[in-house]
Amino acid sequence: MNITKRREAVEKKIALLHVELANLKKLCKHENVKREFKSDTGNYDPSKDCYWVDHYCPDCGAKWRVYD
């Protein structure tokens, strides 16, 4: 088998695993989610201050950010 065909086979397996992982993340209830509260404050213009929470689920590996 030449390199191109081997690479294509590996890429196909990776794509299938990405789909499987995405489905796993959809099923997860994120019961053990870790939250980190963050902000960007002290700007010259206070209207530019912003706040957000970074979320991480150690069970499924999902990461997301929620802005306030």
N, C-alpha and C positions, 0 to 999 in steps of 0.2 A: 504494500500500500504506500502510495507516495505521500509526501508531506502535506500537500493540499487536501487530500481526502481525509487524512488523519486530523488535520486542523478543523475541517468542516464537521467531522464526527464529534470532536470535543466541544466545539461551539454549540452543536445541537444539544448535547447533554447539559451544557451550562444553561442554555435557554430553558430547557425543561425543568431544571432545578430552580431557576429564578421563578418560574410559574408556581412550582410547588411551595417555595418559600413565601411568595405573595399570598397564596391561599391559606397557608398556616397563620400568617399575620392577621388575615381577615377573621379567622376562627378564634383567635386569642381574645380573652376577656380583659387582658392587661391588668390583672388583679394585683400584681406586684410592681406596678409602675413607679419609677423614680422620677421626682420632679425637681427641677432646679430653676428658681426664680431669678430673673435677670432684668437689668435695666440699662438704659443709656440716658443718664440725667446730667444736670449741670450745664446744659447747653445755654448759650447766650440768649437764644429764643426758647423760652420754656415750652412753647407749643411743639417743639421738636423732640422733647423728652418722650421716651417710649418705654414700655414695660412688656415683658413676655415671659412665658414659662416653657422651658425645654423639657420634654417628656421622653423617657426611655423605658422600654419594657425589657427587663433582663430575660424573660421567658422566651419571647419570640424575636427579640432584637429590633423591634420597631422603634423608630425615632420620629418625633413630630414636635412642632412648635406652635404655641397658641399665643397670639398677641392680645394685649389688653387695651 
